[in-house]
Amino acid sequence: MDLNAAPYRYFLAVAETQSFSRAAERLHMSQPALSAGIKEFERRLGFALFSRSSRRVELTAQGKLFLGNARRMVSESEWANRAADAIRENPLLIGASLYTIVMADRHALTDRFMVEHPEVSMRISILSDQAIKTDLQQERLELGLVLEHEASGSRVSSVEAPHADALERFAVARRPVSILLPEEHPLAARPDLHLGAFEGEEVVMINRSHGVSLVEDIVDQFARHGIRAHRAPEGHALGVERYARIFRKPAVCLGWFPDQFPGERGAMVARRAAGLEVVTKLVLLRRRGTQRPGAARFWELAQRSGLAQA
């Protein structure tokens, strides 16, 4: 069975070069073999692909109609071969949330695993939190790395709850939510900052992309202290911090991301505020039950890494 769609590749090479000799050179084969391959392909298709003369090779009307199909077949064969390669390689499959790309704690874990276990092939896919949890349950992933709200049972939202019992969790690291302030803000230098000091003020708020229960918890605590939530054009944590720096506004800070613009438009300082008792955690997820050796080693590394004490 031809897994490389060779007849389609022969057809495309001749169509693109308008020459059997140039196409044969591109394909690293002899011209007679290429000509024979095209004739057999035409026989199997039931129509001519090219009109030939002593001076040029042109696509027939049928050949022009078939060109797009041939390109799709070649592309699909390439995808199929890559998928087969991945299956043969049998790598450890990990899903990671997009924002973990800039999280030092996540890289400390994955980098350490690569160094300590070079024998384990690993593939990390960047996905949404929901996709990671769904793919774990459907066995398309073995492990997941996401940011979650450290919430009480009553705070787990209906959106997040279906995954709660199906997946096992380990907190790799934790960070308290704080308030990001421009250095010139009058509250930035206060030694004992309390959330009540922001009463009547607007604070730039994250959106639900980081979890419904997290947003609900912060909004509830803001409401209790008379704080108004301000919406940024981009509501994810990185977008909120960027907006706060540009417009010199207080903002919710999850504490995971490095300064995106050092030295630009003035410094920002992250301050803990008493009364804002919210924590997020970088969580390693897996399905319950027996794990393959690579996934088990990764889980063990996370448990003994010491990052959980951060």
N, C-alpha and C positions, 0 to 999 in steps of 0.2 A: 504494500500500500504506500502511495506517495504522500508523505506528510508535509512536503515542501511546496506543493502545488506547482510542480515543475512545468507542465504544459502552459499554465497561465503565465508563468514567468517568461517562458520562451516567447509567447505571444506579445507580452508587454515590451520585451527587449526589442523585438523587430518593429513594433508599432512606434516606439519612441526614437529609435535610430533610423528608421526607414531604410534599413539595410540588413541583409542576412549576414554579411561578413562582419560588420561592426557589432551586430547583436551577438554573434558567435564569440567575438573577441571579449565582449563584456561578460559573457557567461562562462568564459574559459572552456569552450568546447569547439569541436570542429564544425565547419559550416555544413558539410553533408549530414552530420548528426542532427544539427538544428533543423535543417530543411525537412529531414525525415520526421522529426518530432512534431513540427508544425503540420505536415501533411496528415499524420495520424490523428492529431487533435482535430483538424478540420473534418476528417472522416467520422470521428466519434460525435462531433457537434452536428453534422449534417449540413453544413454550409461553409463556404469559403471565407476566410478571414482577410486575405490579401489578394489584390490583383497584381500580377508580376509582369514586368517587362525587362528588357535588357538594360534599361537605364535607371529604373526606380521601382520601389515597392510601395504600394498604397493600400490603405485599408479599404475594404469593400463597405458597402452600406451596412451589411450585417456585422462586419468587424467593428465599425464605429459604434453600433448599438451595444456590442458586447464588451466594449472597452471598460466601462464602469464596473460591470460585474467581475471582470478579471481582476481589476485593482482591489475590489472588496475581497475576493477569494485569496489573493496574496496576503493582504493585511490580516485576514482571519487566520490564515495558516501560521503567520508569524506569532500572533497572539496565542494560538493553540500550542505551538512549539514552546513558547516561553512558559506557559502553564504546565506543560509536561515536564520541562526542565525543573521547575519549582517543586513539582510533586516528587520527582526522582531525588532532588536534593533534600527533601523532607525537612525544611527549616523550622525552627521555633517561631511561631507566628504570634506577634504582639501588636495590639492596637494601642495607639497613644493619641490623646486629644491634641488638637492643633496647638493650643497655648503651651503645652509641655515642651515645645521646641525651644523655648527661651527659659525653661526652668532648670536651674543648676542642680537641684536635687534629683530630677529625673535623669539628667545626663550622668550624674555621679553613679547612679545605679546601673544604667545600661552600659556605660563605658567600662565600669569595673567588671561587669559580667563578660564583656568581650575580651578583656585582658586575662581574666582568670579562667575562662572557658573558650579558648580559641577553637576547640574541636567542635563546638556547637554552632552550626549555621543559624543565623537569626535574621528575620525580616520584620521591620517595624513599619506598620501602616498608619498614616495620619488620618483619623476619622473623627466623627462627632461622638460625644459621649453615648448618645442613644444607639448609634450604629455599633459601637464597641460592645455594649452590653447585649445587644441583639445577636451579634456575631459570636460572642462567647457562648450564649445559650444554644445557638445553632451549630456550634463546633466548627465555625470558620476561623476562629481565633482561639489561642490557648491562654493568653494573658492579656490584661488591659491595664493601662495607666491613665487615670482620670483624676480630676480635682472634684472633691465632694464637700458638702456642708456637714460638719460634725454636729448632727442634730439629734434631738430626742426622738423617740418613736412617734410622738404626736406631730413632729415637724416634718416627717417624711411625706412629700407630696404624692398625690395620686399618680402623677407622671413618673415619679422615680420608684414608687413602691413595688411594681410588678417584678423588678429585678432583685429585690432585697433578699429573698429567701433562696433564690436560685444560684446566687453567686457568693463565693467566699471572698472576704476582704482583708487586706492588711494595710494599715496606715504606715506608709514609708516616712512621711514627715508631716508636721502640722504647723500652721501659721495663724496667729490671731488677726482678725480684720482690724485695720486701723484707719486713721484719717490722714490723707495726704494734704499737706498745706504748703502754700508758697512761703518761702522763708521770711517774706515781709509781712505776712499775716499776723495780726496782733496776738493770736493764740499760739503761734508757732513756738514761742519761747516760754510759755507757761509751764512750770515744773510739774504741777498736779492738774493735768487737763481732765475735764469731765465732759461727757457728751452734752450735758445741759448747757454748757457754755455756748453751744451753737444754736440755741433756741432762736427761732425766727430767721435763721440763715438758710441759704440754699447750699446743699452739698451734692456734687455730681454723683449719680447713682449708676451702678452696673445694671444690666438687664438680665433676663432669665436664661441666657445662654450658659451661665455658670450654675444653674439649678434653681428650680422654683422655690424650694424650701429656704435656700440661702437668701434669696431676695426678699421673701416674705419676712424672714427673721430680722433682717436689717431694717426694712421698711417699718415694721412694728416698733422697733426700738427708736427709730427716728421720730415716729409719730408720738411716742410717749414723751419726747423731749421737745416737741414743737419744731422739728427740723423739716424743711421742705426738700423733697427729692428733685434734683435738676437732671434733665435728660440730655445726654450728649448724642451727637449724630451716630457714633459707634458706641454701643452699649456694653461691649465686652471689656474686660478689665484693662487691657492694653490701650484700647481706644479712649476709655474714661481717663486714664492717667495722662495720656497725650493731650486731651482736651483741657484737663485741669491745668497743665503746665502752660499751654498757649494762652488761656483766658484767666490764669491766676486765680483759680477757684479751689475751695476745699473739695475733696473727692474721696470716695470709698477706695481703700487700698487693700488688696488681698495679701500683699506682702511677698509675692512669689517672683516678681519680675524685676530685672535690673533697671536702673535709670536708662530710659530710652534716649534721652537727649542731654548727656552730661555737658554742663557749661552753656547750654542754650536757653535763652530767655529767663535766666535766674534759677536758682536752686529750689528744689522741693524737698520737704522733710515729712517722713511718715511718723505720726505720733499715736501711741495708744491713748485711748480715751476711756476712762472709767465710765461704766454704764453701757458701753458697747461690748457686749459679751458674745462675740461670734467668732467661730473658728472654722477654717477650712483645712482639708488634709489632702495630700497626694496619696492616692489609694491604688494599690495593686490588686487587680481582680482576677479570679479564675473560676471555672466551673467546679462544683463540688464533685468529688469522686477521684478516680485514679488519673494521674497525670503522666505524660511522657517524661523520660529522664531529663531532657533539657528544660522543660517547664518547671519540674520539681527542683532542679538546681537553681533556677532563677528565683523561685520563691524562697528557698533556703538562704540565698545570698541576701535578699531583701530583709529577711528576719534577723540576720546577724550583722547587717551593715552598720547598725548604730544610728542610722538616719532617723529612725522612728523616735528617737529622743530629742530631735531638733526642735 
